[in-house]
Amino acid sequence: MKPEEFPSPPKEGGFGADDFARIKALLEESAFVAHCGLVLEALDEGRCQLKLPLEAFHANAYGNLHGGAVATLVDTASGVAAWTMAAPGEKVSTVELKINFIAGVGAMEGELRAVGVVLHRGRTTSVVEADVTDAEGRRVARGLGTFFYASKRQGASGG
């Protein structure tokens, strides 16, 4: 999903500003998300867009973007997309994550965007895909993940 396809402002009766604020606040509680520099840009039911402003610490030993930074972006965008479809009290945990790295990113300037889209929401799991693009809109990675929904009484780790 392209950024311009997100409803802005949130459509009436659909996923709204209160939902965005609630999920944004929960994301901001994550020290890891803050450390990585991920920014929540758009949200709708079953969809999430994150931005990653590239910094020098995102580079690997060769000066290119570290694959772990891309994996974090994919996992978080996908997990938040799944989170938008969680029932009250449910936590979302990653069960499986696959990433295809399509193009390298050499300069640690500009930003990447990931759009996560829920493909299927079942009773206890969802399947989510995420596309990562660079500042010029070129796809640099695509991920596919499975996420588990657990109520608080089931004791999900919330990973």
N, C-alpha and C positions, 0 to 999 in steps of 0.2 A: 504494500500500500504506500502510495506516495504521500508526503506530508500534506499536500493540499487536499487530499481526500478525507482528512479528519474534519469532523464538524467543528466549526469555530465561529461563534461561540457554541458550547454544547447545545445540541438540539433539545427542545423542550420535551419533557416526558421520557427522554433517553438518559444515557449516562451523563451526569451533570457536573457542575463546578464543585459541588460538595464532595462528590466521589473523587474528583481529581485532587482536591486539597487533602483529603484523607489519605490517599495512596502516596501523594508527594511527601506528606509528613512522615509516614511510615518509612519511606525510602531514605529520608534525611536522617533517620535514627541509625542507619547503617554506617558505621565508621568506614567500612570497606568501600561502599559506594561513594562516600565523600572523598576518600583517599584517591580513588581512581578518577574522580572528576566527572562522573556521570550526571547528566542533567535531564530530568523528565521534561519533555516538550509537549507531548500530546497524548491523549488517552481517550479511549472509547471502549464500550463493552467488547471484550475480546481482542483489543488492539492497544498497542503501546508504541510510542516513538521516544527514543532516547538519543541524546547527543553526547559525544565524547570529544571535547576540545583536546587536541593532541599536545602533549608536553614531552620534554626530553626524557622524563622517567618512564614513558611508555615504550621506549626503544629497547631493542635487544642489543647484544654485544656488537652487532654489525652496523648499528645505527638505524635499522629498519624497525617498523612497528612490531612489537612482540605479539606472538600469536595468543598469548594469555590475555592480553588487553582486548583482543577481538573476541575471545571466548567469553570473557566477563561481560562484554557489551551484549553479545548474543544471549547468554544465559539470563541476564537481568531483563532485557527487553522481552524475552519470551516468558520469563517467570512473572513479570508484571502483567503482561497480557493475560496469562492464565489466572492471575490474582483477581483481575477485574470480573471474573466469572465465578469466584468463590462465594459460597454461602456465608452468611454471618458466622463468625467463629471458626471458619476453616482456615488452615494454613496450607501453603503451597510449597512443595519441595521438588527439586529436580531429581528425576529418576534416571534419565538418560539424555545425553546431549551429543550431537554429531555436528561437526562444522566442516564445510568445504571452503578452503582458502582459495579464492579465485584470482586475486591480483595482490601483489605486494604493495606496501605503503612505505616509501623511503623517507620522506621528509616528515619531521615531527612538528608540523605546522598545519593549520587548518583544523578540520574536525571530521569526525565520522558520525553517521547516523545509522541507527538500527530501528527497523520497524518490525515488531513481533505481531503475528496474527494467529489467533487460535483457529486451527483447522477442524478440530473435533473436541467437544467437551462431553466426556462420558460421566458415569456415576462417580468414579473415584480418580480418574485420570483425564488429562487433556493432552492433545498433540498440538504443538505450536511450531511455526516456522518463523525465521527472522532473516531479513536481508540487511546487509551492511553496505552502505555506500559512502564514497568519499565526497569531498566538497563539490566536485564536478558532477556528481550523480552516478558515477561508475560503480558497479557492484564489485566489492572487494571480497565479500564472503557471504555464504548462506548457511544457516544453521537449522537444525530440526531437533526438537526436544520433546520429551515426555515428562509430564509433571503430575505429581500425586497430590490429591486433596485429602486432608485429614482434619478431623475436628480436634479441638484442644484435648478432649478426653483420650484421643488416640495417641497423643504425644508426638506429633510430627516435629522433627528438628527444625523445620522452617528454613532449610538450606537453599 
